[in-house]
Amino acid sequence: MTAVLGNDLLDEPKAVKAQFRYAFVCDEEGVKVLDISKLHAPQLVSVLDLPEAHNIYLARTYAYVAGGEAGLIILDITNPERPKIDQIYNAEGRINDLYDVKLGITYISEFAYLADGCNGMRLVQLTSAETPGNDGFSPRPTPELVASYALPKGGHALSISKGLDRDRAVDESGNQIAVFGRVGARPMNREEQQKLYQRHGRVWKVSDNPFDKSYRFPLHLKRFGPGQLSR
């Protein structure tokens, strides 16, 4: 245990997901974003008010929130400290009791698997070969309900499992889960990631202004000139 956040910051938190330096928490007030660059001292950096936020799934520059009666709430998290609602999808009111969401990719298409409470399981296609920018890093989703399955005996779908990552995923001990032809292509552990974005325990940032002296060049690179560095 590295830190405990009290109810002065979080109101009955239900779910948390982390991506890079930020954790997204669903609580009674909506979605709250924490800067977890320092796990012993997480900082609240953003609050997005939502009527319901039961669970959240992060995928590059988008976050998918199980918004209960509202349906699937898709957030733009390009800037994690300023998340904004990109779109709300409820399939013309049919998705109205959403408790959980998980994402998976089949061939070239991305799908959202939904636990839609009293409605059972839903399957929403987010991208396809026809989606604009689908060959890029993070295309804007174009959701479409493609399948539904009502649970027998009036059952409610409150949670849905996540498929196993093919590769480049690690277990709780930091060991790679699978290889599938990419020997040595494991994900970086937390310590290795921190070496990329921290200097002397602080997040290292640069400025677009070449005369901005508030941003210092890394000490271990100062002995190289621009030409040497580029080579």
BELWO-V357071 format. One record per pair of residues at least 6 apart in sequence whose C-alpha atoms are under 7 Angstrom apart, sorted by sequence separation. I is the first residue (numbers start at 0). J is the second residue. D is the distance in Angstrom with one decimal. If there is no record, write none. Layout:
I|J|D / I|J|D
//
This chain:
16|22|5.6 / 17|23|6.2 / 24|30|5.5 / 25|31|6.5 / 35|41|4.8 / 56|62|5.6 / 57|63|6.4 / 65|71|5.4 / 66|72|6.0 / 76|82|4.8 / 89|95|6.6 / 103|109|5.9 / 104|110|6.0 / 114|120|5.0 / 115|121|6.5 / 127|133|7.0 / 132|138|5.1 / 169|175|4.3 / 170|176|6.2 / 196|202|5.7 / 197|203|5.1 / 15|22|6.6 / 16|23|5.4 / 23|30|6.5 / 24|31|5.1 / 34|41|5.5 / 35|42|6.8 / 55|62|6.7 / 56|63|5.1 / 64|71|5.9 / 65|72|6.6 / 75|82|5.7 / 76|83|6.9 / 103|110|5.4 / 113|120|5.7 / 114|121|6.6 / 126|133|7.0 / 131|138|6.9 / 168|175|5.7 / 169|176|5.2 / 196|203|5.5 / 15|23|5.5 / 16|24|6.7 / 23|31|5.8 / 24|32|6.3 / 33|41|6.1 / 34|42|5.1 / 55|63|5.5 / 56|64|6.6 / 63|71|6.7 / 64|72|5.0 / 74|82|6.4 / 75|83|5.4 / 102|110|5.7 / 103|111|6.6 / 113|121|4.9 / 167|175|6.6 / 168|176|5.8 / 206|214|6.7 / 15|24|4.4 / 23|32|4.7 / 33|42|5.3 / 34|43|6.4 / 55|64|4.4 / 63|72|5.8 / 64|73|6.3 / 74|83|5.5 / 75|84|6.1 / 102|111|4.6 / 112|121|6.1 / 113|122|6.2 / 205|214|5.8 / 14|24|5.7 / 15|25|6.4 / 22|32|5.7 / 23|33|6.4 / 33|43|4.5 / 34|44|6.5 / 54|64|5.8 / 55|65|6.2 / 63|73|4.7 / 74|84|4.5 / 75|85|5.5 / 101|111|5.7 / 102|112|6.1 / 112|122|5.0 / 166|176|6.5 / 175|185|6.0 / 204|214|6.9 / 14|25|5.2 / 21|32|6.6 / 22|33|5.1 / 32|43|6.0 / 33|44|5.7 / 54|65|5.2 / 62|73|5.8 / 63|74|6.3 / 73|84|6.1 / 74|85|5.1 / 100|111|6.5 / 101|112|5.2 / 111|122|5.9 / 112|123|6.6 / 130|141|6.9 / 166|177|4.9 / 12|24|6.7 / 13|25|5.6 / 21|33|5.5 / 22|34|6.6 / 32|44|5.8 / 52|64|6.2 / 53|65|5.4 / 61|73|6.7 / 62|74|4.9 / 73|85|5.6 / 100|112|5.6 / 101|113|6.7 / 110|122|6.8 / 111|123|5.1 / 165|177|6.4 / 166|178|5.5 / 12|25|5.7 / 13|26|5.5 / 21|34|4.8 / 22|35|6.5 / 32|45|5.1 / 52|65|5.8 / 53|66|6.3 / 61|74|5.5 / 62|75|6.6 / 73|86|5.3 / 100|113|4.7 / 110|123|5.6 / 111|124|6.3 / 166|179|6.6 / 12|26|4.0 / 20|34|6.0 / 21|35|5.4 / 31|45|5.7 / 32|46|6.4 / 52|66|4.8 / 53|67|7.0 / 61|75|4.8 / 62|76|6.5 / 72|86|6.3 / 73|87|6.0 / 99|113|5.8 / 100|114|6.4 / 110|124|4.4 / 111|125|6.7 / 126|140|5.6 / 11|26|5.5 / 12|27|6.8 / 20|35|5.4 / 31|46|4.5 / 51|66|5.0 / 52|67|6.9 / 60|75|6.0 / 61|76|5.3 / 72|87|4.5 / 99|114|5.0 / 109|124|6.1 / 110|125|5.3 / 125|140|4.9 / 126|141|5.9 / 173|188|6.5 / 10|26|5.6 / 11|27|6.0 / 20|36|5.1 / 30|46|6.0 / 31|47|6.2 / 51|67|5.7 / 60|76|5.0 / 71|87|5.8 / 72|88|6.4 / 98|114|5.7 / 109|125|5.3 / 125|141|5.2 / 9|26|6.6 / 10|27|5.6 / 30|47|5.2 / 60|77|4.7 / 70|87|6.9 / 71|88|5.1 / 97|114|6.0 / 98|115|6.0 / 109|126|5.1 / 125|142|4.3 / 167|184|6.6 / 10|28|6.8 / 29|47|5.8 / 30|48|6.6 / 70|88|6.0 / 71|89|6.1 / 97|115|4.1 / 98|116|6.3 / 108|126|5.2 / 109|127|6.9 / 124|142|5.5 / 125|143|6.6 / 167|185|4.9 / 168|186|6.2 / 29|48|4.6 / 70|89|4.7 / 96|115|5.0 / 97|116|5.8 / 108|127|4.5 / 123|142|6.1 / 124|143|5.2 / 167|186|5.1 / 28|48|5.7 / 29|49|4.3 / 69|89|6.8 / 96|116|5.0 / 107|127|6.3 / 108|128|6.8 / 123|143|5.3 / 124|144|6.3 / 28|49|6.3 / 29|50|6.6 / 94|115|6.5 / 96|117|6.6 / 107|128|6.5 / 123|144|4.4 / 124|145|6.5 / 29|51|6.3 / 30|52|6.8 / 122|144|6.1 / 123|145|5.6 / 29|52|5.4 / 122|145|5.8 / 70|94|5.2 / 122|146|5.0 / 70|95|5.2 / 121|146|5.9 / 122|147|6.2 / 26|52|6.6 / 69|95|5.9 / 70|96|6.8 / 121|147|4.5 / 25|52|5.5 / 68|95|4.2 / 70|97|5.7 / 120|147|5.6 / 121|148|6.5 / 25|53|6.3 / 67|95|6.1 / 68|96|4.8 / 120|148|5.0 / 25|54|6.2 / 67|96|4.5 / 68|97|6.5 / 119|148|5.7 / 120|149|6.3 / 67|97|4.1 / 119|149|4.4 / 66|97|5.8 / 67|98|5.8 / 118|149|5.8 / 119|150|5.2 / 65|97|5.2 / 65|98|5.3 / 65|99|5.2 / 45|80|5.5 / 65|100|6.0 / 44|80|5.7 / 45|81|6.5 / 119|155|5.9 / 120|156|6.4 / 1|38|6.3 / 2|39|5.2 / 117|154|6.8 / 118|155|7.0 / 119|156|5.0 / 1|39|4.8 / 2|40|6.6 / 117|155|4.5 / 16|55|6.9 / 116|155|4.6 / 117|156|6.5 / 13|53|6.4 / 14|54|5.5 / 16|56|6.8 / 116|156|4.4 / 115|156|5.8 / 116|157|5.4 / 114|156|4.8 / 115|157|7.0 / 114|157|5.5 / 54|98|6.6 / 56|100|6.6 / 114|158|5.5 / 53|98|5.4 / 54|99|5.4 / 55|100|6.8 / 56|101|6.2 / 114|159|5.8 / 53|99|6.7 / 54|100|6.9 / 113|159|6.9 / 32|80|6.9 / 90|144|6.3 / 99|157|6.5 / 98|157|5.4 / 99|158|5.3 / 100|159|6.9 / 103|162|7.0 / 98|158|6.6 / 99|159|6.4 / 101|161|6.0 / 60|137|6.5 / 59|137|6.6
//
